[in-house]
């Protein structure tokens, strides 16, 4: 049964379990600090396809197939697939899962899509609408560059606050069958816009959204950061992370002791020249499906919050001088005892 | 939240490191200067080969465009431009790169609506302002000559 506590946090009392998860990544991510946590690393940025968009779809397809394989499941076991990405009309997802033969619910939460899709898939499972459902997301540096910025070979300079779109995908299979890792709650975020207009400083645009959702979660549940082994945010990068600490400190919450940002985990910033850090749906998507899930499964992490952060801008809104509305969705994951 | 938008604007300014202007200027000066020096050497060489000044200048432009196009195609140009900034953007190399990079990128969407239509997606404004400036210059010159 789903129980809403406080204003917006949904507690899953029957139990929603992460049956399996898989993370696939590109070459650059495969050379980063988390390389050993990915299930598969693609050396070729085209993934043997003839366009970057097809390559991104291939990432999602691979991630989902690997997750199904790891969970000893086939497509027939899935009742729903929730997926999203950054490309216009979410073609990374729709083309990635089109051969699946499973009811498809496309979602757009920009880089927060992993937490959003996992949250909604969990609601479906907990509510009895599905026994098993998948949450999938991806991003690809090259397809994002050409959609949001410039052609790949165009010679331009990036600002120090710019972030590097991660080439990776993550897939999670949730089910009502008991498994070691449980989805304990989901907190949907509201759109927060603090007036940041610089599309090259998305961490700054998204930090208030992360702060808002985390504050709501703490208020709804009466918990505090010290109740968790770690609180992960999606892709705030160096700038967004320092702003998040400052915003929360003003509310009397100290996050700096047990917080990690996936955008800062996935790359070694200086060596890999990614400026403020990684970003994209695939950032928290692959870190959650790889590093976080595996550490929970192994019992090295026992209780975590994963707060995906998304900047809901488009090239049109940026062109028209609009500020960047942002959203953050938060899922709580726990390691069950004796499973 | 207790933080206002105005306060947050100040916080963002404080937290965001600025671009390294001095370093960028030094790179732009050196690379841009080097490209222009090579251009001058080429012009002298072409004139030594018997071309007149106008033809030699055109030859220099064509050579730099060709070299830039090749470097863009091989994925080298953006690696230099990342450091050089205006140093590679301002000489005609920047224009050539702005034409070739979308051509490579958008060929997946077809020759007519992909490659050809998007060929000018970055260089378009340069052409608009360039042509407008030349028209204005021409009109001024015409009027000055009349006087």
Interface residues (C-beta under 8 A of the other chain):
Chain A: X50 X51 X53 X146 X150 X151 X152 X153 X154 X155 X156 X157 X158 X159 X160 X161 X194 X195 X196 X201 X204 X208 X211 X212 X215 X239 X242 X243 X246 X247 X250 X251
Chain B: X1 X2 X3 X5 X8 X9 X11 X12 X15 X16 X17 X18 X19 X20 X24 X72 X73 X75 X77 X78 X80 X81 X82 X84 X85 X88 X89 X94 X97 X98 X100 X101 X102 X104 X105 X106 X108 X122
